[in-house]
Amino acid sequence: MAAGEKPLSEVNFLTVAEVAAVMRVSKMTVYRLVHSGHLPAVRVGRSFRVPENAVHDYLQQSYVGWESA
Protein backbone atom coordinates (compact mmCIF):
# COMPACT_ATOMS: atom_id res chain seq x y z
CA MET A 1 0.00 0.00 0.00
CA ALA A 2 1.42 3.37 -1.05
CA ALA A 3 1.51 6.39 1.23
CA GLY A 4 -1.86 8.11 1.50
CA GLU A 5 -3.87 5.12 0.23
CA LYS A 6 -6.70 3.62 2.25
CA PRO A 7 -6.97 -0.11 2.86
CA LEU A 8 -9.59 -1.72 0.61
CA SER A 9 -11.88 -2.25 3.58
CA GLU A 10 -12.17 1.55 3.92
CA VAL A 11 -12.67 2.38 0.22
CA ASN A 12 -16.22 3.29 -0.79
CA PHE A 13 -17.20 1.89 -4.17
CA LEU A 14 -19.97 3.36 -6.31
CA THR A 15 -22.05 1.71 -9.01
CA VAL A 16 -22.09 3.13 -12.52
CA ALA A 17 -25.56 4.56 -11.85
CA GLU A 18 -24.33 6.27 -8.67
CA VAL A 19 -21.32 7.74 -10.49
CA ALA A 20 -23.61 9.00 -13.25
CA ALA A 21 -25.83 10.69 -10.65
CA VAL A 22 -22.86 12.34 -8.91
CA MET A 23 -21.41 13.58 -12.19
CA ARG A 24 -24.84 14.38 -13.68
CA VAL A 25 -24.09 12.46 -16.87
CA SER A 26 -25.54 9.34 -18.46
CA LYS A 27 -24.48 5.83 -17.50
CA MET A 28 -23.07 5.42 -21.04
CA THR A 29 -20.72 8.35 -20.41
CA VAL A 30 -19.45 6.63 -17.26
CA TYR A 31 -18.92 3.38 -19.18
CA ARG A 32 -16.94 5.31 -21.81
CA LEU A 33 -14.74 6.88 -19.13
CA VAL A 34 -14.12 3.47 -17.56
CA HIS A 35 -13.35 1.73 -20.86
CA SER A 36 -11.04 4.56 -22.01
CA GLY A 37 -9.09 4.35 -18.75
CA HIS A 38 -9.94 7.88 -17.61
CA LEU A 39 -11.88 6.56 -14.63
CA PRO A 40 -10.47 3.54 -12.76
CA ALA A 41 -12.91 0.77 -11.92
CA VAL A 42 -13.07 -2.76 -10.57
CA ARG A 43 -15.06 -5.37 -12.43
CA VAL A 44 -17.40 -7.37 -10.20
CA GLY A 45 -19.09 -10.07 -12.22
CA ARG A 46 -20.63 -8.28 -15.19
CA SER A 47 -20.74 -4.86 -13.53
CA PHE A 48 -18.23 -2.19 -12.55
CA ARG A 49 -17.55 -0.49 -9.25
CA VAL A 50 -15.71 2.82 -9.15
CA PRO A 51 -13.82 4.04 -6.07
CA GLU A 52 -15.55 7.17 -4.76
CA ASN A 53 -12.25 9.03 -4.43
CA ALA A 54 -11.48 8.31 -8.12
CA VAL A 55 -14.67 10.14 -9.11
CA HIS A 56 -13.73 13.15 -7.01
CA ASP A 57 -10.15 13.09 -8.35
CA TYR A 58 -11.40 12.92 -11.95
CA LEU A 59 -13.77 15.84 -11.44
CA GLN A 60 -11.11 17.90 -9.70
CA GLN A 61 -8.55 17.28 -12.48
CA SER A 62 -11.15 18.07 -15.14
CA TYR A 63 -12.35 21.24 -13.47
CA VAL A 64 -12.15 24.35 -15.61
CA GLY A 65 -12.25 27.41 -13.36
CA TRP A 66 -13.69 30.76 -14.24
CA GLU A 67 -11.14 33.13 -15.68
CA SER A 68 -11.27 36.58 -14.17
CA ALA A 69 -11.65 39.45 -16.63
C-alpha positions as YAML, in Angstrom:
chain: A
units: angstrom
residues:
- id: 1
  name: MET
  ca: [0.00, 0.00, 0.00]
- id: 2
  name: ALA
  ca: [1.42, 3.37, -1.05]
- id: 3
  name: ALA
  ca: [1.51, 6.39, 1.23]
- id: 4
  name: GLY
  ca: [-1.86, 8.11, 1.50]
- id: 5
  name: GLU
  ca: [-3.87, 5.12, 0.23]
- id: 6
  name: LYS
  ca: [-6.70, 3.62, 2.25]
- id: 7
  name: PRO
  ca: [-6.97, -0.11, 2.86]
- id: 8
  name: LEU
  ca: [-9.59, -1.72, 0.61]
- id: 9
  name: SER
  ca: [-11.88, -2.25, 3.58]
- id: 10
  name: GLU
  ca: [-12.17, 1.55, 3.92]
- id: 11
  name: VAL
  ca: [-12.67, 2.38, 0.22]
- id: 12
  name: ASN
  ca: [-16.22, 3.29, -0.79]
- id: 13
  name: PHE
  ca: [-17.20, 1.89, -4.17]
- id: 14
  name: LEU
  ca: [-19.97, 3.36, -6.31]
- id: 15
  name: THR
  ca: [-22.05, 1.71, -9.01]
- id: 16
  name: VAL
  ca: [-22.09, 3.13, -12.52]
- id: 17
  name: ALA
  ca: [-25.56, 4.56, -11.85]
- id: 18
  name: GLU
  ca: [-24.33, 6.27, -8.67]
- id: 19
  name: VAL
  ca: [-21.32, 7.74, -10.49]
- id: 20
  name: ALA
  ca: [-23.61, 9.00, -13.25]
- id: 21
  name: ALA
  ca: [-25.83, 10.69, -10.65]
- id: 22
  name: VAL
  ca: [-22.86, 12.34, -8.91]
- id: 23
  name: MET
  ca: [-21.41, 13.58, -12.19]
- id: 24
  name: ARG
  ca: [-24.84, 14.38, -13.68]
- id: 25
  name: VAL
  ca: [-24.09, 12.46, -16.87]
- id: 26
  name: SER
  ca: [-25.54, 9.34, -18.46]
- id: 27
  name: LYS
  ca: [-24.48, 5.83, -17.50]
- id: 28
  name: MET
  ca: [-23.07, 5.42, -21.04]
- id: 29
  name: THR
  ca: [-20.72, 8.35, -20.41]
- id: 30
  name: VAL
  ca: [-19.45, 6.63, -17.26]
- id: 31
  name: TYR
  ca: [-18.92, 3.38, -19.18]
- id: 32
  name: ARG
  ca: [-16.94, 5.31, -21.81]
- id: 33
  name: LEU
  ca: [-14.74, 6.88, -19.13]
- id: 34
  name: VAL
  ca: [-14.12, 3.47, -17.56]
- id: 35
  name: HIS
  ca: [-13.35, 1.73, -20.86]
- id: 36
  name: SER
  ca: [-11.04, 4.56, -22.01]
- id: 37
  name: GLY
  ca: [-9.09, 4.35, -18.75]
- id: 38
  name: HIS
  ca: [-9.94, 7.88, -17.61]
- id: 39
  name: LEU
  ca: [-11.88, 6.56, -14.63]
- id: 40
  name: PRO
  ca: [-10.47, 3.54, -12.76]
- id: 41
  name: ALA
  ca: [-12.91, 0.77, -11.92]
- id: 42
  name: VAL
  ca: [-13.07, -2.76, -10.57]
- id: 43
  name: ARG
  ca: [-15.06, -5.37, -12.43]
- id: 44
  name: VAL
  ca: [-17.40, -7.37, -10.20]
- id: 45
  name: GLY
  ca: [-19.09, -10.07, -12.22]
- id: 46
  name: ARG
  ca: [-20.63, -8.28, -15.19]
- id: 47
  name: SER
  ca: [-20.74, -4.86, -13.53]
- id: 48
  name: PHE
  ca: [-18.23, -2.19, -12.55]
- id: 49
  name: ARG
  ca: [-17.55, -0.49, -9.25]
- id: 50
  name: VAL
  ca: [-15.71, 2.82, -9.15]
- id: 51
  name: PRO
  ca: [-13.82, 4.04, -6.07]
- id: 52
  name: GLU
  ca: [-15.55, 7.17, -4.76]
- id: 53
  name: ASN
  ca: [-12.25, 9.03, -4.43]
- id: 54
  name: ALA
  ca: [-11.48, 8.31, -8.12]
- id: 55
  name: VAL
  ca: [-14.67, 10.14, -9.11]
- id: 56
  name: HIS
  ca: [-13.73, 13.15, -7.01]
- id: 57
  name: ASP
  ca: [-10.15, 13.09, -8.35]
- id: 58
  name: TYR
  ca: [-11.40, 12.92, -11.95]
- id: 59
  name: LEU
  ca: [-13.77, 15.84, -11.44]
- id: 60
  name: GLN
  ca: [-11.11, 17.90, -9.70]
- id: 61
  name: GLN
  ca: [-8.55, 17.28, -12.48]
- id: 62
  name: SER
  ca: [-11.15, 18.07, -15.14]
- id: 63
  name: TYR
  ca: [-12.35, 21.24, -13.47]
- id: 64
  name: VAL
  ca: [-12.15, 24.35, -15.61]
- id: 65
  name: GLY
  ca: [-12.25, 27.41, -13.36]
- id: 66
  name: TRP
  ca: [-13.69, 30.76, -14.24]
- id: 67
  name: GLU
  ca: [-11.14, 33.13, -15.68]
- id: 68
  name: SER
  ca: [-11.27, 36.58, -14.17]
- id: 69
  name: ALA
  ca: [-11.65, 39.45, -16.63]
...
